[in-house]
């Protein structure tokens, strides 16, 4: 079983608000530091939805929403060449006006490089989710 790296970020908005924002690929360039844009997004977020991330370094991974159970669980996978990255977000209410977003992240590569790449990437995932939390807090 592949080992995932985990963390939690607090949001000062209800779980449904955080979920709706984070699950919509069109919002990603606002909070995900590695993105310039997303392409090919059609319709509302749903399981099986696909799009292409346009990253700052120029990579263009093919993305897919794997699980969407509003407002508590969302998961995606992205592939680029022989690399796959998986991100799962769990939304835990904290009272009526806040939530915690628990994330699990994993990059799959051949050998131990996948775990090392995951470990190096987790701080960026955390910073991006913290950025999303600030954006949503400023709107509340």
Beta strands, then each sheet from edge to edge (+ up, - down):
strand 1: 5-11
strand 2: 35-39
strand 3: 50-55
strand 4: 62-69
strand 5: 73-80
strand 6: 83-94
strand 7: 98-108
sheet 1: 1+ 7- 6+ 5- 4+ 3- 2+
end
